[in-house]
């Protein structure tokens, strides 16, 4: 790990060099773009049927709905990186150490735990399943982490664990929606959309809410998990891809050079400016602005999304391989994006649904590989953010949509060929790190089998309330009017988890 | 009082003098009455507009639907006047001083003063409440819950437009608009230039720019504006344009939604909507057929297709999900959608508790749900019931079978056979199986028994049938299946062998006649089966009778045809079919909205605060549809008018399009809303085309859309309509328009959804092997409404322009502005191809002068002649591009594909200009 930290220092210089080049390019653009918009915005002398935008008293948001806004309260963080492990990793193999499960491994689960309970696949009386990994305590905080996460276990003193999170949805689709939109049914805005709606974004050349997926699939609930719901669609997440165009339609068509594109856009905006002169519709100003931003986005997005030119030490640090769609690449991108002022970066990694139906989703096989895939990148991300002084102003959240049962899955009453666990709603682990978060603590406790939370239980709404609080919102007052009533991310619930706040 | 006057008149009648006196008296009295009514009226506090807003803003969040602090609520009349926790009512009509409601507003102790913990009410607000109680505290209804009355048209001299007043009968709109304009010290703008008006009305009615021919007719003056509008309304493109509005409400998509999100066949419903609009089906009929077409007497195929409206709900195939949970979710969605689509009413909150603001009670939600809780669909993988579209020769066979049954059996048997062939109901789904021993519900979907396995299917009514139809597939030969009555020792009802099948099979098996509700005990034996191997996979069971006429010649052939038809796999569409009485489900209130916590049972009924139920209506979906389209229903016509107005003007007369409840925005023009609603019902006989015509023929619609700064200051949102509507086009319109001006747009209508170009790697659903396969030929260039819509991954460029994923009902797309939109029209290969074809047309028109080509291209896109400065800007671009491509032949080769004969630098430059044209604000916006 020390090795990783050394690597970081070497990177700093190269980063600064690059920034200079980028600024030069953007300056050129702003100058040419400004040609069209500036006189319309700032010359008050013009009169006639149509007037200048100043006379219309337009707000910044009229021209650009993503322009930054200060939150109502002093925020602890500026941006969020949310790492969602779609499919839901087992807390019992990673963070929630239960020696009793070793003792009762392969013994029938007590009926008292099963009474009146429903599971997705477990039927009848399943057997308990001991942890498939080895646990030990780490750091000053003495946090229990298993040997499936050797790198991350060295960073536990940066992190606040939530050991008794619970949800009420035990199927992936609804549970992911609940975790990301506060409702298991469709139609609500995602967390990232709420945040971008409330705060806009710092860097207008990049989308404000970026989504990166890995594992070969989008989450079970589809793109609705980053949808804007009833909010204007401009606040929905923009999926950036590590293969193909990083943002859809970002690349200029073949045969149109950057210079030609610049001429095209400047012609469009010149004519649009004339159009504004005759119609006086401020929407036209917004359109002019939109085309300037699109041009700048075409420069900045590929640059930030390109990891080819990152120095070798960075690739070693994260375990990145340019050109692939991987969680490691996405972690590096997440750091680059928040560094450039992106408000909300959401990572989805698919493939954590360890039922034990085959090799890939067996806890001691496929699951272990998945852990390897995320261990180094996540640790690198935390270190890298810290090194750059970004961890104080960024919130990193890690979790799935629910947890896994202490019992081994016995799908439809069958004995399974591999070791796996079913979906579990009563208790699972998530963690947060970054600005405003207490370092090296663990909040919440589960019973001896890790079945239910017995102390410090927190709900999905509580997590949302806490995230909004760190960004400077009172989750009860942050509302959007729709269908004749104010809607909240946290509906009518949610309490800030004060125990993990610094 | 009136009685008094006539009495008086009778007595005084005899003499002339007295008569004169009478005239005087009558006159004086009339004035007196008028004055007193007038003053009284002016002085009378109006509950709905004055009192209710104060209560809603200050009291209702603690004294309303969810919370009833101090056991006091101002949501319903009976609650507001009932004794509170103190034992006394809070409002004493006529006695404000002693009404605790008023007293508590004046309290100085912050623990007692209301609103608790919030700012005190203003003097005026308290005065209003005081006065209202003094005047008797008359409760009233929210304006939108009163039936539509015909308002007087405020006739006046119209100052609109340029005096083109030849379209009689369509003037109403302008009078109402002018009245409000004057109140707000505004006036109409002049009429829009003819060509801009042509483009506006054409985009609004057909979603496409006008044809060359129509433009010529219009420019020559051969066509009146009314005739132009009529022509546009008659065009088949009208149905396609307005269907895309309706499909947002209907949440139409080509996939099931949820995790696996696999394809489903829904397009016959989409085509039904397009046809219904084009035939101008009356909106009440349109409503009845979609909500309850299956319950009409002898429903036609088209009426059954219409019911797919409510089969657009999502269907969950995710492993481990319980079908019943998602059947219930679909039912609740149908309630919410029905009330949003026809009533502008949000029922979602009422699912868990009484509505916090609107007068709808918790149990009323479930009474409404009871209308929808008795259909056959059960969130099964196959999405039954489905309407089967047979081939013509199969239809002949069906008729032969029906004739046979009619000859040898009863009409009831004919109906049963007909229904079973049409949609294979009623049947029992495999997911009803329970109490498995050595068996499982495979993937929580299908019945699979292992060797020596057993299970129950409970509460089955075979209607005394003598045939079991079993739908299954099997990988093994020789499975013995036994079905017993009630228990392992029960009477054997059927025993048979199942052999290996080629795919799914529907097999007729003799079954012992039994009556009443029984439990089926099913066992399977097959020693050849491996451990935990399903001996067969059963999807459903149905019970039918042997075809009649067993002894007649040709019986065997009829029976074989029947079997063959059952096993054929025609195209089929999910539809609504009502449960037969013996399969009826009870509907219960869900405690706190949780489907597992059943409360009291409820019967189908409509909310009390809306129009009354006519006892002649059947107590089912059909009755509900009649209730919605009854002229006494206050919300259906207002909702339709408001949304159609919104489609044309970009905002509704009630701006909160999705909601007309007590918290909605007050209507800007309440009388106009009622006037058009009245007309829609009583003058236009629910004709949507006539309504659209009435609006677009108004001078209000035809105004110029320019905005002066002072006008912008006074009315930035154009809610008083002192200018014409200028709105960005929808995603569908922008794409269709680009293809149209490029000459690429295919006029082909209807049929399966198409897959035009989409970048690689967009579809990544889990457990779903389906792929986006580029359509061939003209199918790449169909109108956007035919583009395949996958819910978890909709067509990306349309999403960027604010189209939704159609997972839930959307009554308004919020128009947004993001750089990603510019990237679509600048870079998406679909738009580049359109630019290429437009560039080709332009080059043809150049005749050695690029300015000809540019003027032509601009007119193709925007319709009006180009201004000299714009032409110069585009010429400059042309020159830059030309020299660029002359110097860079490689770039040119990349720009223009090898298939093109002409790969000249000039062509390249025109393509670039065309690309710029299709990105102009004017192109993306309705003028």
HADDOCK unambig.tbl for C-alpha pairs under 7 A between the chains (distance, minus, plus):
assign (segid A and resid 49 and name CA) (segid B and resid 708 and name CA) 5.23 0.50 0.50
assign (segid A and resid 50 and name CA) (segid B and resid 707 and name CA) 6.53 0.50 0.50
assign (segid A and resid 50 and name CA) (segid B and resid 708 and name CA) 4.81 0.50 0.50
assign (segid A and resid 50 and name CA) (segid B and resid 709 and name CA) 6.13 0.50 0.50
assign (segid A and resid 51 and name CA) (segid B and resid 708 and name CA) 6.64 0.50 0.50
assign (segid A and resid 51 and name CA) (segid B and resid 709 and name CA) 5.57 0.50 0.50
assign (segid A and resid 55 and name CA) (segid B and resid 709 and name CA) 6.34 0.50 0.50
assign (segid A and resid 56 and name CA) (segid B and resid 709 and name CA) 5.76 0.50 0.50
assign (segid A and resid 56 and name CA) (segid B and resid 712 and name CA) 6.52 0.50 0.50
assign (segid A and resid 56 and name CA) (segid B and resid 713 and name CA) 6.24 0.50 0.50
assign (segid A and resid 120 and name CA) (segid B and resid 320 and name CA) 4.45 0.50 0.50
assign (segid A and resid 120 and name CA) (segid B and resid 321 and name CA) 6.54 0.50 0.50
assign (segid A and resid 121 and name CA) (segid B and resid 320 and name CA) 5.48 0.50 0.50
assign (segid A and resid 171 and name CA) (segid B and resid 321 and name CA) 6.60 0.50 0.50
assign (segid A and resid 173 and name CA) (segid B and resid 258 and name CA) 6.29 0.50 0.50
assign (segid A and resid 173 and name CA) (segid B and resid 259 and name CA) 5.58 0.50 0.50
assign (segid A and resid 186 and name CA) (segid B and resid 807 and name CA) 6.84 0.50 0.50
assign (segid A and resid 186 and name CA) (segid B and resid 808 and name CA) 6.93 0.50 0.50
assign (segid A and resid 187 and name CA) (segid B and resid 808 and name CA) 6.57 0.50 0.50
assign (segid A and resid 217 and name CA) (segid B and resid 764 and name CA) 4.82 0.50 0.50
assign (segid A and resid 217 and name CA) (segid B and resid 765 and name CA) 6.04 0.50 0.50
assign (segid A and resid 217 and name CA) (segid B and resid 766 and name CA) 6.05 0.50 0.50
assign (segid A and resid 218 and name CA) (segid B and resid 764 and name CA) 5.51 0.50 0.50
assign (segid A and resid 218 and name CA) (segid B and resid 765 and name CA) 6.03 0.50 0.50
assign (segid A and resid 220 and name CA) (segid B and resid 259 and name CA) 4.55 0.50 0.50
assign (segid A and resid 220 and name CA) (segid B and resid 765 and name CA) 6.97 0.50 0.50
assign (segid A and resid 220 and name CA) (segid B and resid 766 and name CA) 6.19 0.50 0.50
assign (segid A and resid 221 and name CA) (segid B and resid 258 and name CA) 5.85 0.50 0.50
assign (segid A and resid 221 and name CA) (segid B and resid 259 and name CA) 5.22 0.50 0.50
assign (segid A and resid 222 and name CA) (segid B and resid 259 and name CA) 6.88 0.50 0.50
assign (segid A and resid 222 and name CA) (segid B and resid 792 and name CA) 4.40 0.50 0.50
assign (segid A and resid 222 and name CA) (segid B and resid 793 and name CA) 6.79 0.50 0.50
assign (segid A and resid 223 and name CA) (segid B and resid 792 and name CA) 5.41 0.50 0.50
assign (segid A and resid 223 and name CA) (segid B and resid 793 and name CA) 6.29 0.50 0.50
assign (segid A and resid 224 and name CA) (segid B and resid 792 and name CA) 6.75 0.50 0.50
assign (segid A and resid 232 and name CA) (segid B and resid 814 and name CA) 5.56 0.50 0.50
assign (segid A and resid 232 and name CA) (segid B and resid 816 and name CA) 6.34 0.50 0.50
assign (segid A and resid 233 and name CA) (segid B and resid 802 and name CA) 5.85 0.50 0.50
assign (segid A and resid 233 and name CA) (segid B and resid 816 and name CA) 6.51 0.50 0.50
assign (segid A and resid 234 and name CA) (segid B and resid 816 and name CA) 5.97 0.50 0.50
assign (segid A and resid 234 and name CA) (segid B and resid 817 and name CA) 6.85 0.50 0.50
assign (segid A and resid 234 and name CA) (segid B and resid 818 and name CA) 6.17 0.50 0.50
assign (segid A and resid 249 and name CA) (segid B and resid 823 and name CA) 5.66 0.50 0.50
assign (segid A and resid 249 and name CA) (segid B and resid 824 and name CA) 5.83 0.50 0.50
assign (segid A and resid 249 and name CA) (segid B and resid 827 and name CA) 5.44 0.50 0.50
assign (segid A and resid 249 and name CA) (segid B and resid 828 and name CA) 5.40 0.50 0.50
assign (segid A and resid 250 and name CA) (segid B and resid 823 and name CA) 6.08 0.50 0.50
assign (segid A and resid 251 and name CA) (segid B and resid 827 and name CA) 6.90 0.50 0.50
assign (segid A and resid 252 and name CA) (segid B and resid 827 and name CA) 5.74 0.50 0.50
assign (segid A and resid 253 and name CA) (segid B and resid 827 and name CA) 5.56 0.50 0.50
assign (segid A and resid 254 and name CA) (segid B and resid 894 and name CA) 5.37 0.50 0.50
assign (segid A and resid 254 and name CA) (segid B and resid 895 and name CA) 5.46 0.50 0.50
assign (segid A and resid 255 and name CA) (segid B and resid 891 and name CA) 4.13 0.50 0.50
assign (segid A and resid 255 and name CA) (segid B and resid 892 and name CA) 5.75 0.50 0.50
assign (segid A and resid 255 and name CA) (segid B and resid 894 and name CA) 4.69 0.50 0.50
assign (segid A and resid 255 and name CA) (segid B and resid 895 and name CA) 4.25 0.50 0.50
assign (segid A and resid 256 and name CA) (segid B and resid 891 and name CA) 6.89 0.50 0.50
assign (segid A and resid 256 and name CA) (segid B and resid 895 and name CA) 7.00 0.50 0.50
assign (segid A and resid 260 and name CA) (segid B and resid 881 and name CA) 6.79 0.50 0.50
assign (segid A and resid 263 and name CA) (segid B and resid 877 and name CA) 6.56 0.50 0.50
assign (segid A and resid 264 and name CA) (segid B and resid 877 and name CA) 6.86 0.50 0.50
assign (segid A and resid 264 and name CA) (segid B and resid 916 and name CA) 5.86 0.50 0.50
assign (segid A and resid 267 and name CA) (segid B and resid 873 and name CA) 6.12 0.50 0.50
assign (segid A and resid 267 and name CA) (segid B and resid 874 and name CA) 6.74 0.50 0.50
assign (segid A and resid 267 and name CA) (segid B and resid 877 and name CA) 6.78 0.50 0.50
assign (segid A and resid 268 and name CA) (segid B and resid 916 and name CA) 5.98 0.50 0.50
assign (segid A and resid 268 and name CA) (segid B and resid 919 and name CA) 6.82 0.50 0.50
assign (segid A and resid 268 and name CA) (segid B and resid 920 and name CA) 5.77 0.50 0.50
assign (segid A and resid 271 and name CA) (segid B and resid 870 and name CA) 5.87 0.50 0.50
assign (segid A and resid 272 and name CA) (segid B and resid 920 and name CA) 6.49 0.50 0.50
assign (segid A and resid 272 and name CA) (segid B and resid 921 and name CA) 6.04 0.50 0.50
assign (segid A and resid 279 and name CA) (segid B and resid 706 and name CA) 4.35 0.50 0.50
assign (segid A and resid 279 and name CA) (segid B and resid 707 and name CA) 5.76 0.50 0.50
assign (segid A and resid 280 and name CA) (segid B and resid 706 and name CA) 6.24 0.50 0.50
assign (segid A and resid 280 and name CA) (segid B and resid 707 and name CA) 5.01 0.50 0.50
assign (segid A and resid 280 and name CA) (segid B and resid 708 and name CA) 6.12 0.50 0.50
assign (segid A and resid 281 and name CA) (segid B and resid 707 and name CA) 6.04 0.50 0.50
assign (segid A and resid 284 and name CA) (segid B and resid 921 and name CA) 6.56 0.50 0.50
assign (segid A and resid 287 and name CA) (segid B and resid 921 and name CA) 6.81 0.50 0.50
assign (segid A and resid 290 and name CA) (segid B and resid 818 and name CA) 5.99 0.50 0.50
assign (segid A and resid 290 and name CA) (segid B and resid 819 and name CA) 4.72 0.50 0.50
assign (segid A and resid 290 and name CA) (segid B and resid 822 and name CA) 6.88 0.50 0.50
assign (segid A and resid 291 and name CA) (segid B and resid 819 and name CA) 6.19 0.50 0.50
assign (segid A and resid 291 and name CA) (segid B and resid 822 and name CA) 5.94 0.50 0.50
assign (segid A and resid 293 and name CA) (segid B and resid 819 and name CA) 5.81 0.50 0.50
assign (segid A and resid 294 and name CA) (segid B and resid 819 and name CA) 4.59 0.50 0.50
assign (segid A and resid 294 and name CA) (segid B and resid 820 and name CA) 6.68 0.50 0.50
assign (segid A and resid 294 and name CA) (segid B and resid 822 and name CA) 6.27 0.50 0.50
assign (segid A and resid 294 and name CA) (segid B and resid 823 and name CA) 6.34 0.50 0.50
assign (segid A and resid 412 and name CA) (segid B and resid 440 and name CA) 5.70 0.50 0.50
assign (segid A and resid 483 and name CA) (segid B and resid 346 and name CA) 6.36 0.50 0.50
assign (segid A and resid 483 and name CA) (segid B and resid 658 and name CA) 5.76 0.50 0.50
assign (segid A and resid 483 and name CA) (segid B and resid 659 and name CA) 5.16 0.50 0.50
assign (segid A and resid 484 and name CA) (segid B and resid 659 and name CA) 6.03 0.50 0.50
assign (segid A and resid 484 and name CA) (segid B and resid 661 and name CA) 6.94 0.50 0.50
assign (segid A and resid 484 and name CA) (segid B and resid 663 and name CA) 4.75 0.50 0.50
assign (segid A and resid 484 and name CA) (segid B and resid 664 and name CA) 5.16 0.50 0.50
assign (segid A and resid 485 and name CA) (segid B and resid 663 and name CA) 6.86 0.50 0.50
